[in-house]
Amino acid sequence: MDLSMSMRATDLNPNRLEQMRFKAMSLANDYLDGETGLIAYAGDAFIISPLTRDAASLSNLIRALSPEIMPVQGSYPQSALELADQLLREAGYAEGDIYWFTDGIETRDQTELTNFVRNHPHRLAIMALGSEQGAPISLLDGNLLRDRGGDVVVPKLTPERLQTLAELSNGRFVQWRQDAQDLEYLSSLPPLSRDGSESDEQRGDAWYDMGPWLLLTSLLLFLPSARRGLLLLAGLGLLSSALLTPPVYAQQASSAASEDGLAWHQQLWQTPYQQADAAIQQEDYERAAQIATDPLQRGTANYKRGAYEQALQDFSQVDSAVGYYNQGNSLMKMERYDEAANVYREALRRDPNLQQAEQNLELAEQLAAAQQQQQQGEGEQQEGEQQEGEQSPQDQQQSGEQNSDGSGEQQQEPEAGEQPQQQQSEEQRQAEAAESNEANAQDDREGEEQQAQMTPAEQLSEEQRQQLEQWLNRIEDNPAYLLQRKMLEEAKRRDRQSPPQGVEKQW
């Protein structure tokens, strides 16, 4: 797949890149069977996925590809074809079909590409995207790409060059169409012919169990010596037992692999990332967290299974806006709103266009303020209860002094002519009113205490709670960041003394 900046040209709606992604995913899911790999190139080429039968995993990776994640800008298809040849040969395929999505090649590359086709048995099935009139390249910020002279770049498609390469390889060439006829024509190549029996190179890494034949051969060799005694037969029995019994350490290794990570034979067919991604799709988050090697993917699995503390540790290893955003979501789940607000701010500092972080930051600040107010209210209540407990004995002492016979004002006896029963009734009404007021005050205090015991998240309305869950469920697990980091590391390991040929032009 060609990921040069020219793929953002707008002569296809919305651009060449989106149409290429759609066609590539459709090809992998609906038209190809067997093993398929994925290579992306711009100024240099990188293996995105080894050969696999998992079309869903390929689609997930294709969806994440864009020119912005490529370590080296430009266009150098020769490096991609060489990688494709390497990928096929290492998998044991002497020849194969290379499906190539591109918007054109430069004149300077024509000779080199022609030599590659002549020297390799692979067939090229090429889909060209774009138009001969061309269109400007619209960047992510809305600006148009310009060359060093300040002129707007308008990449144009020259289909004849690509068609010549496809015919030379006995493959096929087609230009992009809105319907599916382009893919149907491209994928209807006849099976690759294999004259005679398969060679060792074509056979690949197939393994044949020759143990039984070896055992029979050993028996024939040992038969002449059998008359000399049974000792040799016993030795033969031990030898066959050793041949047929798997080593103990292999069994232990296999058992350990099943408990922690992938066994070696599982890694032959799918990478740990692909295995973990499949487990996440199947909602087997515990297994995904166990086998994932990428911290972003492992954090996603831990988050989805409710292990927020572990997810926070995983996301802390991802030094990017996405990593900080996911840290904030984990902290929100643990009701650590102040810390969540801080990491959301860091995510926005690194990527001001991350709208989810901006929305979550506002919510985190509100919940942090409510949490602080709640803590202050609880502190004041405890302080008030403590003061009340300290003053209560003094009040009781003063009351006792006033009501004692030896000090304070004595209660006056009713005078003649007064009605003690009416006075008692009035006092009873006052007492009942006081009890009622006290009961109401007690109810108010209990309501305040119950409200104070509720967490800030529980105090939200039902609509606000639904909105909170919706925002926090937006965990960013786009593999684009992983792919970008992987390609950067690969570019560093290559340690080229001079930049690839494709760097001469940045689109």
N, C-alpha and C positions, 0 to 999 in steps of 0.2 A: 504494500500500500504506500503510495506516494503521499508524504506529509510535508511537502514543501509549502511555503507561504502562498504559492500560486493557487493552492487548493481552496483558498478563501475568496477566489474570484467569484463574482456574482452573476455570471452569465447563465448559471443554472440556479433555480430557486430552491432554497434561499442562497445556497452557494454550492460549489463543487464538493466541498468536504462532506456536507450533510448527505448529498446524494450518493457519494462514494460509500459512506458508512452504511446507508440503507441497502445498497446493492451488495456489499460485501457480507453483511449479516444474512441477507436473503440467500446468497450463494451458499454460505456455510450451513445454513439450517435446512434448506429445501432442495438443493441440487447436488451436493457432494456427498459421497459415502466413502468410507475408508478413512485413512489418517490425513489430517490437514494441519499444517503449521501456519504461523503468522509472522511476517517480517514487515517492519516499518522503516522507511528511509526518508532522509532529507539530505543534508550535507554528508551524512554517514548513515550506515544501516545497522539495525539491531534486531535480534530475535525476540519477539514479544511472547511467543508461545512455541514450544516444541511440537512435534507431530502428536496429534491427539484426535480421538473420536468424539470428544465432548463439544458439540456445536454450541451449546448454551454458554459454556465458558468462553469460547472464542467470541461470541456475540458481546459478552460483557466487556471483554478487552477492546474489541473494535469500537464500541460505544465511547470508550475513554480516550481514544486516540485523537490528537490534534497537533497542529504544527507547533503550538506554544510549548509543548512538553519535550520537543526534540532538543538534544544537547547541542547539535550543530545545525545551523540553518543552511539552506542551499538545496541542490538537487544532484544526487550522484547515484543513479540507478545501477551502475555497474557493481557497486558494493553490495546492493541488495540481491542481485542475481548470484553473486559468488556465495553469499550466505545461504541462499536457497539451495544451491548445489551442495554445499557442505552439509546442510540439514538433511537432505535426501540421502547422501552417501553414508553419513554416520548412522542413519536408520536402516541401512542395508538396501536402499533402492538405487540401482544403477541408473535408472531414468525415471522421470516423473513429469507431471504437468505443473507448470508454474502459472498461476492466475495473477495477472498484473493489472492493478488499477492505477492509472496515471493520467495526467493532463498534458503529456508530451515530453519530448527529450530535446536536448540541444544538438546542434550540428556537430559540435566538438566530440560528443559522445557516440556518434553513429558508428565510427570505425571500431571502437573498442567493444561496443555491444554486438556488432556483427561478428567479430572474432570469437566472442563468448558463445554465440549461438552455433557457430560452425564447429567449435571444439567440444561441445557438450551435447548429449543426446536428449536433453529435456525439450518438451514442447512448451511454447509460450501461448497462452490464451489471454489476450490483452483487451481490456476495456478502456477506451479513451473518454475522458470527461471534459467538457468544455465546448467552446465554439471557435471557429476560425476567425470570427470578428473580435473575440476576447471581451474582457470586462475588467474594471478596476478591482483591486484587492481591498476588501473592507476589513480592517483590523478590529479587534475586540473592543477597543475604545471608541469605535465609530469613525476614526480617521482612515484616509486612504493611504496605502503604501506608496512611497515615492522613492525614486532612485537618488543617487548622490547629486545629480544636477537639479533636483527639486521637481522633476516631472512625475506625474502619476504613472505608476506601472500598470500596463494592460497586457497580461500574458495571453497569447493566442495559441490555439491548438493547430498543430501540423500533423494530421492523421497519416499522411503517406509514409512517414518515417517509421511509425509504429507498425503499420500494415506490412511493410517490407520485412521487419524482424519476425513477425508472426508467421508469414508465409515461408520464410527461410527455415524456420524450426518445425515446419509441418503442423503448425498450430492454427489458431483462429484470431481474427481481429473484429471488433465491433465497437461502434460508437454508442454512447449512452442513449437510452430511450426511456420514455416515461412508463411504458408498459414492461412486461416481463420477457419480451421476445429476445432482448439482448442477452439475458442470462440463459435462456433456453438454448439459444444458438451457441453460446460460449461453452456451455457445459455438456453439449451433445457430441463431444469428440469421441471417436471410437476408442475402445480399450487399447492400451499400449501393447504392441505385438511383442511376443517373446519367442523367438525361434529356438527350437530345441529345448533341452532341459535347462532349468535355472542354474545359473552359475553361483559360485559361493558368494559373490558380491551381491547378486540379486536376492539370494536366500536370506541375507541379513543375519540377525542374531538368533535364528531359530535353533533350538537345542534338541538333540535327539538322545534318548536314553539307550546307550549301547551296553548297559550293565549286564543284561541277560546273555548277550552274545559273548561278552568277555568272560562270564562265568562258565559257559559251555567250553570255550577255548581252554580255560584253565583246567577244566575237568579232563579234557583230552590229553593235555600235557602231563597231568598227574597220574593217569591210568597206568602207565608202565611201572610206576613206582608203588602202586597200591599193594602188590604182592609182598612187598618187603615189610608190611606191617600196617596197622591201623593208625599209627601216629600221624602219618602224612594226611590220611583222610580227616583226622581230627583237626589237623592244621588247616586243611582246605575248608572245613566247616567254619572254623574261626574266621578265616579269610572272607568267606562269603557273607558271614554275619556282619563283619566290619564293613563290607561293601554296601550292604543293604540297610544298615542301621544309621540314621542321621546322627551327626555329632551332637553331643549334649549341649555344647555352647551355642550351636545354631538354634536349637529349640529354645534355649533361654533367651537368646537375642530376639527370636520371633515373638516370644511371649512378652518380653519387655517392650518391643515395638508396638504391640497391640494395646499395651496399657498407656504408652506415652509416645505420641507422634506416629509417623508412618513407618511401616516395614519397608525394607529395601525393595521388595518386588512391587509394592504399591507406587513407589517413587519412579519406577520405570515407565509407568503409563501416564501418570499425572503429577504435576508439581504439587508441593504442599499448599501453595496458594490456590490452585485449582480444586484440590480436595477440600480445603477449608471453605472456599466459596460455595461448593456444592452442598456442604453440610449446613451452611447458613441459609441457602435457598430452601433446604428441607427442614429448616427450623430446628436442627440438631445443634444447638448453640454450644452445648458442653463439649461435644466432639470437636467442633470448629475451634473453640478456644484451646483445646488440647493439642491440635496438630498445626495450628497457624504459626508461622514463623515471622510474619510481618506484624509489628506492633499495632498498626492501624486496624488491620483485619482482626487481630486477636482482641483488641479493645472493643471492637464492634460486637464480637461474639459474647464477650463478658458483659457488655452493657445490655444486650438483648436478653441475657439470661438472669439479669438482676444483680450481678456481682459488680456493683458500681465502684467499690474500692479498688478492685483489681483492674477494672476498665480505666480508672483514673491513672493508675500506674502505667498501663500500656500507652494511653494517649499522651502521657508526659514524655514519652520517648520520641514523639513525632513533633519535630521542631518546625511547625508551619501554622498558618492561620487555621487550617482544618483541625490540626492537633489541639490547639488552644480552644477552639469552639467545642470540640467533643469533651475536653476537660471540663468546660463550663457546664455542659449538660450533666455530666457525672456528678459534679458538686451540687447542682440543683436537686438532683435526685436524693442526695444525702442531706439536703436542707442546709447546706453551707453557702448561704446566699452571698455573703460579703466576698468570699473567695471566688465564687462563680462570676460575680460582676468584674472582678479584677482580670480574670483570664479572658472574659468576653472582650474587655477593653484591649487586651494584648492581641486578640484575634483581629479586631478591627484595625489596630495599628498596622498589622501586617497585610491585611486585605480590607481596605475601606469599603469595598463593594459587597462584602459578605452580609447580606440583609438579615439572614437568620440570627447572626450574632448581635446585630443591632436591636432586633426585636427582643431577644432573650436578655440582653443587657438591661433594657428598660424594665422588664418584669423582675429581674434579679434585684435591681435597686429598690423597687417597691416592696418586695418581700423582705429584703434586708432591713429596710426602715421599719416595717411592721414587726419583724423579729426583735429589733433593738427596742422598740417601744414596749413590746411584751415583756422583755427582760427587765426594763426599767420599772414597769408596773409591778412585776413580781417582787423586785427589790424593795419598792416603797411599801408594798403590802406587808412583807416580812418585817420591815423596820417599824411599821405602825403596830403590828401585833406585838413586837418586842416591847415597845414603849407602853402599850396598854397593859402588858403583863407586869411591867415594873411599877406602874402607878396604881394598880388594883389594890395592893395591900394598904397603901396610904389612904385611899378612899374608904376602905373598909374600916380603918382605924378612926378616921374622922367621923364616919357615920356612927361608929360605936360610941365615940365620945359624946356626940350630940344626943344619942338616944339613951345614954346611961342615966341612972338616977342621980348620980353625984355631980354631973356637970351638964352644961348646955341648957337650952330652954326646955322646960317641962311641958308636957301636953296638958292643955287646959281641959278641965272637966266641963261638960255641958252645963250651962246655967239653967236656972229654973225657967220654965216656960218654953225652952227650945225642944225640938223634936229630934232625938238622937237617930231615929230610923231614917228620916229624910237625909240627914247628914251622911249616914252610912251608904245610902243609895247613891248619893252624888259621888262619894269616894269610889264606889264600885264602878260607876260609869267611867270615871277618869282612869281607873285601873284597867278596864277593858279596852279603852281607847289606846292606852299606852301599850298594852299587849299587842293590839292590832298593828300599831305603828312599828313595834319591834319585829313582828312577824313579816311585815312588808319589807322592812330594812334587811331582815335576814334573807328573804327571797332575792332582793337586789344584790346582796353580797354574794350569794351562791351563784347567781347568774354571771356576775362579774368574774368570780373565780373560775367558773366553767369556761367562760370566754377567754380568760387569761391562759387556761390550760391548753386551749386549742393552738395548734401550730399556725403560722401565717398562711401556709398552703391550705389548711382546713378552713380558714376564715374566708377564703375566696368563694365567690358565687359559683353555681354549677357551670355557668357559661365560661367563667374565668378558668375554672379547673380543666374543662375540656380543652380550652385554648392552650393552657400550660402543657398538658399531655401531648397535644398535637405538636407543639414547638419542640418539646424535649425528645420526641421520637424521631426528629430529623437528624439522625446520626449520619455524618458524612463518611461513607465508605467507598467513595469513587476510586477505582484502581488507578486513575490518572497519576496521582501523587506517587504511588508505588512504582509505576512504570517509568516515570520521570527520574526518580532516584536510582532505579536499576540501570537505566541507560547512562546516567551521569557516571556511575561507578564503572560501568563497562568502558566508557570513553576514556576515563582516567587510566584504566588498566592497559589500554591499547598503547598509550604513550607514543603517539605518532610524532616523528620529528618534523613533519610538515603537514599542514591541514589537507584533508581530502580534496580531490579535484572539484567537488560540488560546492565548496565554500566560495569559489570565485564569484558566484551569483547568489544573492540572498533570497531568491524566490524560485 
